[in-house]
Amino acid sequence: MIPSFINKDKLPHKPGIYIHKDKDGNIMYVGKAVDLYSRVSSYFSGSVNSFKTAHMVEQIADIETITVESELEALILEANLIKQYLPPYNIRLTDDKDYLYIVVTKEDYPQITTGRKKDVRAVKKYYGPFPSSRTVKDTLKKLRRVFPWCSNPPRIDSKNKTLNNSLPLRGRGGNRACFYYHLKLCPGACVGEITKEDYNKIINRFAKFMDEGKKKFVSELTKEMNASSKKQDYEEANRIKKTLSGIEYMTQPTGISKYLENPNFLEDERQKSLEQLQRDLKLPELPERIECYDISNFQGTDATGSMVVLTNGEIDKSQYRKFKISIAGKPDDFAMHAEMMRRRLKHTEWPTPNLFIIDGGLGQVHAVHNVIASEARQSQSSTLLSIPIFGLAKREEWLYPPEGEVVKLPKRSLSLRLLQKIRDESHRFAITYHRKLRKKSSGY
């Protein structure tokens, strides 16, 4: 049970950092959590099995928390705070030679691994030092999903010939596949499934991401995302967008400092985003509740619709709703959007939004607007007609109102980022439900 001296309002079910302090205000421990409430609660559950931790818990007089957007941010912020304060109950590394580094080995097929200060002279590149070996290893696990590398690469002699090892042969490269190949965290250098040039392209991208040349990498990945979107491979485009979001944060050296300077940075940014969105779209009031709609179907079958909600700029999953679209046959995105909005408006018990966002262009917006106008006439409600509605098209990222000029927000504006976040979330939610229905209808 959480002690009464701790403000439970500061312990949301969100990722972030928690800081244990003693009665004198000294920082004893800094930790990260995917769910702040659950993690902090665990310290007072009575099931602590470490004498060191139990001793620390007895001294806790206050807990400070910093909420962040993602687990990745929590990971890096934790490392920075530990390095800044060196809390006694954290792993304390007071000698720089013991700090851990991320290194890129100097080989024909480089590996990305960890090393100490004495090791960095013999490597191609290194990054760090980091105050916690656990933090480094956790970070590399995440980075490997974006930049896969091989743990058992082929060796090449001075005559540029591959030297086979003594392990049983596997694959075209003459080597056994490394463990990470089976986890899809290795591109297959160990079994000859990738050329030396393409493999090094991955490693070089990693380097661009980690050092000052990382802007080139972001540019290349953005082009790949746009190409996937043009091919209507929206799943891949969305995966790349999520990768870019994480990379964008990590490539901004001032990102962590903003949290250090202002623990309420995330909340302030959300407020700024809403205020900017109100100005940019000329909304009559602050969009405290934004509803976004998307349709997912495969050749007209098992069509689904999603409604996702931002409450005060924050994803509010408790307000999500999904729709099994009854229209079948030839895909008709306009009619499906119209059906979904018609059904949504029947739920007068749901809170009234300040803004409707439709995943699509002018056609989808007109279809939805006609439904709203018809319902407003029947119910004699002027409130419905006063709710602003915009379509957000994927390709250009332009906003389409039912009437008037297209709104083109700056690519890096807080307004557009906020709308992209809810649009991408509506797509994810719709396609997840669609896959569930397809799986059910196919008998699997």
C-alpha positions as CSV (number, residue, x, y, z in Angstrom):
1,M,0.0,0.0,0.0
2,I,1.4,3.4,-1.0
3,P,2.1,5.5,2.2
4,S,-0.1,8.5,2.8
5,F,2.8,11.0,2.5
6,I,3.1,10.2,-1.2
7,N,0.8,12.1,-3.5
8,K,-0.9,9.4,-5.6
9,D,-1.9,12.0,-8.2
10,K,1.8,12.2,-9.2
11,L,1.8,8.4,-9.9
12,P,0.0,8.0,-13.2
13,H,-0.1,4.7,-15.2
14,K,2.5,6.1,-17.6
15,P,6.2,5.7,-18.3
16,G,8.6,7.9,-16.5
17,I,11.2,8.4,-13.8
18,Y,10.8,8.1,-10.0
19,I,13.2,9.6,-7.5
20,H,13.4,8.3,-3.9
21,K,14.4,11.0,-1.4
22,D,15.1,10.8,2.3
23,K,13.8,13.1,5.1
24,D,16.5,15.6,4.3
25,G,15.6,15.8,0.6
26,N,18.7,13.9,-0.5
27,I,18.2,11.7,-3.6
28,M,18.7,8.1,-2.7
29,Y,17.7,6.3,-5.9
30,V,16.6,7.0,-9.4
31,G,14.6,4.5,-11.4
32,K,12.6,4.2,-14.6
33,A,9.2,2.6,-15.0
34,V,6.9,1.7,-17.9
35,D,4.0,2.2,-15.4
36,L,4.9,4.7,-12.6
37,Y,2.0,3.8,-10.3
38,S,2.6,0.0,-10.5
39,R,6.4,0.3,-10.1
40,V,6.3,2.7,-7.1
41,S,3.6,0.6,-5.5
42,S,5.7,-2.5,-5.7
43,Y,8.2,-1.0,-3.2
44,F,5.5,-0.9,-0.5
45,S,3.9,-4.2,-1.2
46,G,5.8,-6.0,1.5
47,S,7.4,-8.4,-0.9
48,V,10.8,-6.7,-1.3
49,N,13.3,-9.5,-1.3
50,S,16.5,-7.5,-1.1
51,F,18.0,-6.2,2.2
52,K,19.5,-3.2,0.4
53,T,16.1,-2.3,-1.2
54,A,14.3,-2.9,2.1
55,H,16.7,-0.6,3.9
56,M,16.2,2.1,1.2
57,V,12.4,1.8,1.5
58,E,12.6,2.5,5.2
59,Q,14.3,5.8,4.5
60,I,11.9,7.0,1.8
61,A,10.3,10.3,2.9
62,D,9.3,11.7,-0.5
63,I,9.1,10.5,-4.1
64,E,9.4,12.8,-7.1
65,T,8.3,11.7,-10.6
66,I,8.8,12.9,-14.1
67,T,6.4,11.6,-16.7
68,V,7.7,11.1,-20.2
69,E,6.3,10.1,-23.6
70,S,7.9,6.7,-24.0
71,E,9.9,4.0,-22.3
72,L,12.9,5.0,-24.4
73,E,12.9,8.5,-23.0
74,A,12.6,7.0,-19.5
75,L,15.7,4.9,-20.2
76,I,17.9,7.8,-21.3
77,L,16.6,10.2,-18.7
78,E,17.3,7.6,-15.9
79,A,21.0,7.4,-17.1
80,N,21.4,11.1,-17.2
81,L,20.0,11.6,-13.7
82,I,22.1,8.8,-12.2
83,K,25.2,10.3,-13.8
84,Q,24.2,13.8,-12.5
85,Y,23.3,12.8,-8.9
86,L,25.2,9.5,-8.3
87,P,22.5,8.2,-5.8
88,P,23.9,5.8,-3.3
89,Y,21.4,3.1,-4.0
90,N,22.1,3.1,-7.7
91,I,25.0,1.3,-9.2
92,R,27.7,3.9,-8.5
93,L,30.6,4.0,-10.9
94,T,32.9,6.8,-9.6
95,D,35.9,5.9,-11.8
96,D,35.5,6.8,-15.5
97,K,37.5,3.8,-16.6
98,D,34.7,1.5,-15.3
99,Y,32.0,3.2,-17.3
100,L,30.5,1.2,-20.2
101,Y,30.7,2.4,-23.8
102,I,28.8,1.4,-27.0
103,V,31.4,0.4,-29.6
104,V,31.4,-0.4,-33.3
105,T,34.2,-3.0,-34.0
106,K,36.8,-2.5,-36.7
107,E,36.0,-5.5,-39.0
108,D,34.8,-6.2,-42.6
109,Y,31.4,-7.0,-41.0
110,P,31.4,-4.8,-37.9
111,Q,29.6,-5.7,-34.7
112,I,27.9,-3.3,-32.3
113,T,28.7,-4.2,-28.7
114,T,29.9,-2.8,-25.4
115,G,33.3,-2.1,-24.0
116,R,35.3,-0.4,-21.3
117,K,37.5,2.7,-21.7
118,K,40.6,0.5,-22.3
119,D,38.8,-1.1,-25.3
120,V,37.9,2.0,-27.2
121,R,41.3,2.6,-28.8
122,A,41.0,-0.6,-30.9
123,V,37.4,0.0,-32.3
124,K,36.1,1.9,-35.3
125,K,33.7,4.1,-33.3
126,Y,32.5,4.4,-29.7
127,Y,29.8,6.2,-27.8
128,G,29.6,7.0,-24.1
129,P,30.5,6.6,-21.4
130,F,27.3,5.5,-19.7
131,P,26.8,5.2,-15.9
132,S,24.9,2.0,-15.9
133,S,25.7,-1.2,-17.8
134,R,22.1,-2.2,-17.6
135,T,21.1,1.0,-19.3
136,V,23.6,0.4,-22.1
137,K,22.4,-3.2,-22.7
138,D,18.7,-2.2,-22.6
139,T,19.4,0.6,-25.1
140,L,21.3,-1.8,-27.4
141,K,18.4,-4.2,-27.4
142,K,16.1,-1.4,-28.6
143,L,18.6,-0.1,-31.2
144,R,19.1,-3.6,-32.6
145,R,15.4,-3.7,-33.6
146,V,16.2,-0.7,-35.8
147,F,19.7,-1.5,-36.8
148,P,20.2,-5.3,-36.9
149,W,23.8,-6.5,-36.8
150,C,25.4,-10.0,-36.8
151,S,27.0,-11.6,-33.8
152,N,28.8,-14.2,-35.8
153,P,29.9,-12.4,-39.0
154,P,32.2,-14.2,-41.6
155,R,35.9,-13.5,-41.3
156,I,37.8,-12.4,-44.4
157,D,41.6,-13.0,-44.9
158,S,44.1,-10.7,-46.5
159,K,43.2,-12.1,-50.0
160,N,39.6,-11.1,-49.4
161,K,38.5,-14.7,-49.1
162,T,35.9,-15.8,-46.5
163,L,37.3,-18.0,-43.8
164,N,34.8,-20.7,-42.8
165,N,34.7,-21.5,-39.1
166,S,34.7,-25.0,-37.7
167,L,31.0,-25.0,-36.9
168,P,28.5,-27.2,-38.9
169,L,27.7,-25.4,-42.2
170,R,24.5,-23.4,-42.5
171,G,23.4,-21.2,-45.4
172,R,25.2,-19.8,-48.5
173,G,27.9,-18.1,-46.4
174,G,29.3,-21.3,-45.0
175,N,28.7,-20.4,-41.4
176,R,26.1,-21.3,-38.9
177,A,23.4,-18.7,-38.4
178,C,23.9,-16.8,-35.3
179,F,21.3,-16.8,-32.5
180,Y,20.0,-13.4,-33.4
181,Y,19.4,-14.4,-37.0
182,H,16.5,-16.6,-35.8
183,L,15.1,-13.6,-33.8
184,K,15.3,-11.4,-36.9
185,L,17.8,-9.2,-35.2
186,C,20.6,-10.1,-37.6
187,P,20.4,-9.4,-41.3
188,G,22.0,-12.7,-42.2
189,A,25.7,-11.9,-42.8
190,C,26.5,-15.2,-41.0
191,V,24.6,-17.2,-43.7
192,G,25.4,-15.0,-46.7
193,E,22.0,-13.4,-47.0
194,I,23.4,-9.9,-47.2
195,T,26.4,-8.4,-49.0
196,K,29.2,-6.8,-47.2
197,E,28.2,-3.4,-48.8
198,D,24.6,-3.7,-47.7
199,Y,25.6,-4.9,-44.2
200,N,27.9,-1.9,-43.8
201,K,25.1,0.4,-44.9
202,I,23.2,-0.7,-41.8
203,I,26.2,-0.1,-39.6
204,N,26.8,3.3,-41.2
205,R,23.2,4.3,-40.6
206,F,23.7,3.4,-37.0
207,A,26.7,5.6,-36.9
208,K,24.8,8.5,-38.5
209,F,22.1,8.1,-35.9
210,M,24.6,8.1,-33.0
211,D,26.9,10.9,-34.2
212,E,26.6,14.3,-35.7
213,G,25.9,12.9,-39.2
214,K,22.6,11.5,-38.0
215,K,20.5,14.0,-39.9
216,K,21.3,12.2,-43.2
217,F,19.9,9.0,-41.7
218,V,16.7,10.7,-40.7
219,S,16.3,12.1,-44.2
220,E,16.9,8.7,-45.8
221,L,14.3,7.0,-43.5
222,T,11.8,9.8,-44.3
223,K,12.2,9.0,-48.0
224,E,11.6,5.3,-47.3
225,M,8.5,6.2,-45.3
226,N,7.1,8.4,-48.1
227,A,7.8,5.7,-50.7
228,S,6.0,3.1,-48.6
229,S,3.0,5.5,-48.3
230,K,2.9,6.0,-52.0
231,K,2.8,2.3,-52.5
232,Q,-0.1,2.3,-50.0
233,D,2.0,0.1,-47.7
234,Y,0.7,2.0,-44.7
235,E,1.7,-0.6,-42.2
236,E,5.4,-0.2,-43.2
237,A,5.0,3.5,-43.4
238,N,3.6,3.6,-39.9
239,R,6.4,1.4,-38.5
240,I,9.0,3.7,-40.0
241,K,7.1,6.7,-38.6
242,K,7.3,5.2,-35.1
243,T,11.0,4.6,-35.6
244,L,11.5,8.2,-36.7
245,S,9.6,9.4,-33.6
246,G,12.0,7.6,-31.4
247,I,15.0,8.6,-33.4
248,E,13.9,12.2,-33.5
249,Y,13.8,12.3,-29.7
250,M,17.2,10.6,-29.4
251,T,18.9,12.8,-32.0
252,Q,18.0,15.9,-30.1
253,P,20.7,16.5,-27.5
254,T,18.5,19.0,-25.6
255,G,15.7,16.5,-25.2
256,I,16.7,15.2,-21.9
257,S,17.8,18.6,-20.6
258,K,14.2,19.8,-21.1
259,Y,13.0,17.2,-18.6
260,L,15.8,18.0,-16.3
261,E,15.0,21.7,-16.3
262,N,11.3,21.3,-16.2
263,P,9.7,18.0,-14.9
264,N,6.4,19.2,-16.3
265,F,7.9,19.5,-19.8
266,L,5.5,16.9,-21.3
267,E,2.4,18.5,-19.9
268,D,3.5,21.9,-21.0
269,E,4.3,20.7,-24.6
270,R,0.8,19.1,-24.8
271,Q,-0.8,22.4,-23.8
272,K,1.3,24.3,-26.3
273,S,0.3,21.9,-29.0
274,L,-3.4,22.4,-28.3
275,E,-3.0,26.2,-28.2
276,Q,-1.1,26.2,-31.5
277,L,-3.7,23.9,-33.1
278,Q,-6.5,26.2,-32.0
279,R,-4.7,29.2,-33.6
280,D,-3.7,27.3,-36.8
281,L,-7.2,25.9,-37.5
282,K,-9.0,29.0,-36.1
283,L,-11.0,26.8,-33.7
284,P,-13.6,28.6,-31.5
285,E,-12.3,26.9,-28.4
286,L,-9.3,24.9,-27.1
287,P,-9.7,21.3,-28.6
288,E,-9.7,19.5,-25.2
289,R,-11.3,16.5,-26.8
290,I,-10.3,15.4,-30.3
291,E,-11.9,12.4,-32.0
292,C,-10.2,10.8,-35.0
293,Y,-11.7,8.2,-37.4
294,D,-10.2,5.6,-39.7
295,I,-11.4,2.7,-41.9
296,S,-9.6,-0.6,-42.5
297,N,-10.7,-3.3,-45.0
298,F,-9.4,-5.8,-47.5
299,Q,-11.2,-5.5,-50.8
300,G,-14.3,-4.5,-49.0
301,T,-14.4,-7.5,-46.6
302,D,-14.3,-7.4,-42.8
303,A,-14.4,-3.6,-42.9
304,T,-13.8,-2.0,-39.5
305,G,-13.8,1.6,-38.2
306,S,-12.0,3.1,-35.3
307,M,-12.6,6.2,-33.1
308,V,-9.6,7.2,-31.0
309,V,-9.6,10.2,-28.7
310,L,-7.1,12.7,-27.4
311,T,-8.1,14.3,-24.1
312,N,-6.1,17.4,-23.3
313,G,-3.6,16.4,-25.9
314,E,-3.0,12.9,-24.4
315,I,-4.1,9.5,-25.8
316,D,-7.2,8.4,-23.9
317,K,-7.7,4.7,-24.6
318,S,-10.7,4.5,-22.2
319,Q,-12.6,6.6,-24.8
320,Y,-11.7,4.4,-27.9
321,R,-14.5,2.8,-29.8
322,K,-14.5,0.3,-32.7
323,F,-17.1,-0.4,-35.3
324,K,-17.8,-3.4,-37.4
325,I,-18.9,-1.9,-40.7
326,S,-22.0,-3.5,-42.2
327,I,-21.4,-2.2,-45.8
328,A,-19.9,-5.1,-47.9
329,G,-18.8,-5.6,-51.4
330,K,-16.8,-3.1,-53.4
331,P,-14.7,-0.9,-51.1
332,D,-16.5,2.4,-50.5
333,D,-14.4,4.5,-48.1
334,F,-16.9,7.4,-48.2
335,A,-19.9,5.3,-47.4
336,M,-18.0,3.4,-44.6
337,H,-17.0,6.7,-43.0
338,A,-20.6,7.9,-43.3
339,E,-21.9,4.8,-41.6
340,M,-19.4,5.0,-38.8
341,M,-20.3,8.7,-38.0
342,R,-24.0,7.9,-38.2
343,R,-23.6,5.2,-35.6
344,R,-21.3,7.4,-33.4
345,L,-23.9,10.2,-33.3
346,K,-26.5,7.9,-31.9
347,H,-24.4,7.8,-28.7
348,T,-25.5,11.0,-27.2
349,E,-24.1,9.8,-23.9
350,W,-20.6,10.1,-25.2
351,P,-18.8,13.4,-24.6
352,T,-19.1,16.0,-27.3
353,P,-15.7,16.6,-29.1
354,N,-14.2,20.0,-29.9
355,L,-12.8,18.7,-33.1
356,F,-13.4,15.8,-35.6
357,I,-10.4,14.5,-37.6
358,I,-11.1,12.1,-40.5
359,D,-8.4,10.0,-42.0
360,G,-8.7,11.0,-45.6
361,G,-9.2,13.8,-48.0
362,L,-12.1,16.0,-49.2
363,G,-14.3,13.1,-50.2
364,Q,-14.3,11.5,-46.8
365,V,-14.8,14.8,-45.1
366,H,-17.9,15.6,-47.3
367,A,-19.4,12.2,-46.6
368,V,-19.0,12.7,-42.8
369,H,-20.1,16.3,-42.9
370,N,-23.3,15.4,-44.7
371,V,-24.2,12.9,-42.0
372,I,-23.5,15.4,-39.3
373,A,-25.6,18.1,-41.1
374,S,-28.5,15.6,-41.6
375,E,-28.4,14.6,-37.9
376,A,-28.3,18.2,-36.8
377,R,-31.4,19.0,-38.8
378,Q,-33.3,16.0,-37.5
379,S,-32.4,16.7,-33.9
380,Q,-32.5,20.5,-34.3
381,S,-29.1,20.7,-32.8
382,S,-26.8,23.7,-33.5
383,T,-24.1,22.1,-31.4
384,L,-23.3,19.4,-33.9
385,L,-22.9,21.8,-36.8
386,S,-20.5,24.0,-34.8
387,I,-18.0,21.2,-34.3
388,P,-15.1,21.8,-36.7
389,I,-14.2,18.9,-39.0
390,F,-11.0,18.3,-41.0
391,G,-9.7,15.5,-43.1
392,L,-6.0,14.7,-42.8
393,A,-4.6,13.1,-46.0
394,K,-1.6,10.8,-45.5
395,R,0.4,11.7,-48.6
396,E,0.7,15.5,-48.3
397,E,-0.3,15.7,-44.7
398,W,-2.7,18.5,-45.6
399,L,-5.9,19.4,-43.8
400,Y,-9.2,19.5,-45.7
401,P,-12.2,21.4,-44.2
402,P,-15.7,20.7,-45.8
403,E,-15.5,24.2,-47.3
404,G,-12.7,26.7,-47.8
405,E,-9.1,26.4,-48.5
406,V,-6.8,23.5,-47.7
407,V,-4.7,24.1,-44.5
408,K,-1.0,23.3,-44.9
409,L,0.7,23.2,-41.5
410,P,4.5,23.3,-41.3
411,K,5.9,19.8,-41.2
412,R,7.6,20.3,-37.8
413,S,4.8,22.2,-36.2
414,L,3.4,21.0,-32.8
415,S,-0.1,21.2,-34.4
416,L,0.7,18.7,-37.2
417,R,2.6,16.4,-34.9
418,L,-0.4,16.2,-32.5
419,L,-2.8,15.4,-35.4
420,Q,-0.4,12.8,-36.9
421,K,-0.2,11.1,-33.5
422,I,-4.0,10.7,-33.3
423,R,-4.3,9.8,-37.0
424,D,-1.6,7.1,-36.8
425,E,-3.2,5.7,-33.6
426,S,-6.6,5.5,-35.3
427,H,-5.0,3.6,-38.1
428,R,-3.3,1.2,-35.8
429,F,-6.5,0.6,-33.8
430,A,-8.6,0.1,-36.9
431,I,-6.2,-2.4,-38.6
432,T,-5.8,-4.4,-35.3
433,Y,-9.6,-4.9,-35.1
434,H,-9.7,-5.7,-38.9
435,R,-7.0,-8.4,-38.5
436,K,-8.9,-9.9,-35.6
437,L,-12.1,-10.1,-37.7
438,R,-10.2,-11.6,-40.7
439,K,-8.6,-14.2,-38.6
440,K,-12.0,-15.1,-37.1
441,S,-13.7,-15.3,-40.5
442,S,-10.9,-17.4,-42.0
443,G,-11.4,-20.0,-39.2
444,Y,-7.9,-19.6,-37.6
